[in-house]
Amino acid sequence: MKIYKAYAKVNIFLKITGMRGDYHEIISRFMKVENLYDELSFIPKSQTDAKENDFVILGDFSCTTEQNTIFKAYFALKEFTSSTKLENLMRTHAIKVDKSIPAFAGLGGGSSDAATYLKMCNSVLDLGLSLNELAEIGLKVGADVPFFVYGYDSANVSGIGEVVEEFDEPLLDLETFTPKIEISTPRVYKVYREDFYKPLDGFEVEKYKKMNSLDVMQNLSADEVNDLFKPALQEYKELKDHYRHGYFFSGSGSSFFKIKEEN
């Protein structure tokens, strides 16, 4: 039984550059967190109590199967490929997820699980889909999914998440901590739009895209690099109790991160 790792990410910086309809356009540096990941594998249903025709996800999830990003990824993949092999696989197997990435945390756990599931199916079933095609399918599941499909250590992500450009830099050794606060990303964006809306101009965008992540973290503050930090603090007052000097805020939260100190 092969086990696939679905890595977490942090947003080294996240700046809003404008709106596209109801969506916010961004420029962000995504970086993989190498020491934090979920583990996914296919398990024959004969080894479980599951019914053959049900789509089964084994794991510690607070949402329904239909709300799960893995189920959404299956549905999007089935729609794209019309693959009977895919349907047969999920009729006879469950997808097992050993969760380590916290939910509602700004670490991309759900998106990473969805991307990893797409890549697992592509590999196991020899579907022959390119990474670009998998990213296109993944975007229907969530804006962060394409980054995880490409599997880069570090990338500049723009548009609404669909433009992923690898950024060549060393992977930083990061530590994260996640307060037990369930943050709603749409709520944080709504507060940003109402009270903090100030899109980054093109010159600043280019400056951020060229800065390496270490320089960002050594020279800029948490609220300078993440446009969603102040809106999140305003909407979730209890976040202030968890903020520690020297840490940065990932996505819409609630996770904080910093470079791990050498002992």
C-alpha positions in Angstrom: 0.0 0.0 0.0 1.7 3.2 -1.2 1.4 6.2 1.0 1.3 9.7 -0.5 2.2 12.8 1.4 0.0 16.0 1.1 2.2 18.8 2.4 1.0 22.0 4.1 2.0 25.5 2.9 2.4 28.9 4.3 1.9 32.3 2.7 5.3 34.1 3.1 3.4 37.2 1.9 -0.1 37.7 0.6 -1.1 40.9 -1.1 -4.4 41.8 -2.8 -3.9 43.3 -6.3 -7.6 43.8 -7.3 -10.9 42.2 -7.9 -12.2 39.9 -10.6 -15.9 39.8 -10.3 -16.5 38.4 -6.7 -13.0 37.1 -6.5 -9.9 38.8 -5.0 -6.8 38.7 -7.2 -3.6 38.2 -5.3 0.1 38.0 -5.4 1.4 35.5 -2.9 4.5 33.5 -2.1 3.5 29.9 -1.2 6.1 27.8 0.5 5.8 24.1 1.3 6.1 23.1 5.0 8.3 20.0 4.8 7.6 18.8 8.3 3.8 19.0 8.2 1.7 16.8 6.0 -1.3 14.5 5.7 -0.8 10.9 4.5 -3.2 9.5 1.8 -3.6 5.9 0.6 -6.1 3.7 -1.1 -7.6 0.9 1.0 -9.6 -2.0 -0.5 -13.2 -1.8 0.8 -13.0 -5.5 1.6 -10.8 -4.5 4.6 -13.4 -2.0 5.9 -17.1 -2.0 6.8 -17.8 0.3 3.9 -20.5 -0.4 1.2 -19.2 -0.9 -2.3 -21.2 1.8 -4.0 -20.5 4.6 -1.5 -17.6 7.0 -1.9 -15.7 6.5 1.3 -13.1 8.7 3.0 -11.6 7.3 6.1 -10.2 10.1 8.3 -10.9 12.7 11.0 -13.0 15.2 9.2 -15.6 17.5 10.6 -17.4 18.0 7.2 -19.7 15.6 5.3 -18.3 13.5 2.5 -20.0 15.8 -0.1 -18.3 18.9 1.4 -14.8 17.2 1.5 -12.3 18.6 -1.1 -11.3 15.0 -1.9 -14.8 14.1 -3.0 -15.0 17.4 -5.0 -11.7 16.5 -6.6 -13.1 13.1 -7.5 -16.2 14.6 -9.0 -14.2 17.2 -11.1 -11.8 14.4 -12.3 -14.7 12.2 -13.3 -16.3 15.1 -15.2 -13.1 15.9 -17.0 -12.1 12.3 -17.9 -15.4 10.3 -18.0 -13.2 7.5 -16.7 -14.9 4.2 -15.9 -11.5 3.1 -14.3 -11.9 5.9 -11.8 -15.4 5.0 -10.9 -14.4 1.3 -10.5 -11.4 2.3 -8.3 -13.7 4.3 -5.9 -16.3 1.6 -6.0 -13.8 -1.0 -4.7 -11.5 1.3 -2.6 -11.7 3.8 0.2 -9.4 6.8 0.4 -7.7 6.8 3.8 -6.4 10.1 5.2 -4.2 10.4 8.3 -4.7 14.1 9.1 -1.9 16.2 10.7 -2.6 19.5 9.0 -5.2 21.4 11.1 -8.4 22.6 9.4 -9.4 26.2 9.1 -5.8 27.1 9.6 -4.5 28.9 6.4 -2.2 26.0 5.8 -3.9 24.6 2.7 -4.7 21.1 4.1 -7.9 20.6 2.2 -6.4 21.9 -1.1 -3.3 19.7 -0.6 -5.4 16.6 0.0 -7.4 17.3 -3.1 -4.3 17.8 -5.3 -2.6 14.7 -3.9 -5.8 12.7 -4.6 -5.8 13.9 -8.2 -2.1 12.9 -8.6 -2.7 9.5 -7.0 -5.6 8.7 -9.4 -3.6 9.9 -12.4 -0.7 7.7 -11.4 -2.6 4.5 -10.2 -5.0 4.5 -13.2 -2.5 5.7 -15.8 -4.8 8.5 -16.9 -2.0 10.3 -18.7 -3.0 13.8 -17.5 -0.4 16.5 -17.5 0.2 18.7 -14.4 -1.4 21.6 -16.3 -4.5 19.5 -16.8 -4.6 18.4 -13.2 -4.2 22.0 -12.1 -7.1 23.0 -14.3 -9.2 20.3 -12.7 -8.0 21.3 -9.2 -8.9 24.9 -9.7 -12.6 23.8 -9.8 -12.1 22.5 -6.3 -10.3 25.4 -4.8 -8.0 28.4 -5.6 -5.0 26.9 -3.8 -5.1 23.4 -5.4 -2.9 24.2 -8.5 0.1 25.1 -6.3 -0.1 21.6 -4.6 -0.6 19.9 -8.0 2.7 21.3 -9.3 4.5 20.3 -6.1 7.0 23.2 -6.0 8.9 24.0 -2.8 8.2 27.7 -3.4 6.2 29.6 -5.9 4.7 33.0 -6.7 0.9 32.5 -7.0 -1.2 35.1 -8.7 -4.6 35.7 -10.4 -7.1 34.0 -8.2 -4.6 31.2 -7.6 -4.5 29.7 -11.1 -1.1 31.3 -12.1 1.7 29.4 -10.3 5.3 30.3 -11.1 8.1 28.4 -9.4 10.4 30.6 -7.4 14.0 29.3 -7.1 15.1 29.6 -3.5 16.1 27.3 -0.6 13.2 25.7 1.3 13.1 27.3 4.7 12.8 25.2 7.9 9.5 26.5 9.2 7.6 25.9 12.4 3.9 26.6 12.7 1.4 26.9 15.5 -2.4 27.0 15.1 -4.7 28.4 17.7 -8.0 26.6 18.1 -9.9 29.3 16.3 -12.0 28.4 13.3 -11.6 31.2 10.8 -13.9 31.7 7.9 -11.9 32.9 4.9 -14.9 34.6 3.2 -15.6 36.6 6.4 -12.0 37.8 6.5 -12.1 38.8 2.9 -15.4 40.6 3.5 -13.9 42.7 6.3 -10.8 43.4 4.1 -13.0 44.6 1.3 -15.2 46.8 3.6 -12.5 48.3 5.8 -9.0 47.7 4.4 -9.3 47.6 0.7 -6.1 49.0 -0.8 -4.8 46.9 -3.8 -1.1 46.7 -4.4 0.1 48.5 -7.5 2.1 46.9 -10.3 5.5 48.2 -9.3 5.0 46.8 -5.7 3.9 43.5 -7.2 7.1 43.2 -9.1 9.1 44.0 -6.0 7.4 41.3 -4.0 7.7 38.7 -6.7 11.5 39.2 -6.8 12.2 39.2 -3.1 13.4 35.9 -1.6 11.4 34.6 1.4 14.2 34.9 3.9 14.6 38.6 3.1 10.8 39.1 3.4 10.8 37.5 6.8 13.9 39.4 8.0 12.9 42.8 6.8 9.1 43.1 6.9 6.5 42.7 9.6 3.5 40.4 9.8 0.9 43.0 9.0 3.0 44.5 6.2 3.3 41.2 4.3 -0.2 39.8 4.7 -3.2 42.0 3.8 -5.6 39.7 5.6 -3.8 39.9 9.0 -5.5 43.1 10.2 -9.0 42.1 9.0 -8.6 38.7 10.7 -7.6 40.5 14.0 -10.6 42.8 13.7 -13.1 40.0 13.1 -11.5 37.5 15.5 -10.5 39.5 18.6 -9.1 36.4 20.3 -6.4 36.1 17.7 -4.5 38.9 19.5 -4.1 36.6 22.5 -2.1 34.1 20.4 0.1 36.4 18.3 3.8 36.2 19.3 6.4 38.6 18.2 8.5 37.4 15.3 5.8 35.2 13.9 4.0 35.6 10.6 0.3 34.9 9.7 -0.5 32.4 7.0 -3.4 33.1 4.5 -6.5 34.1 6.4 -5.3 32.2 9.4 -5.5 31.1 12.1 -1.9 29.7 11.8 1.3 31.5 12.6 4.8 30.5 11.5 8.4 31.5 11.7 11.8 30.1 10.8 12.8 27.3 13.2 15.6 28.4 15.5 18.7 26.2 15.6 19.4 24.7 19.0 
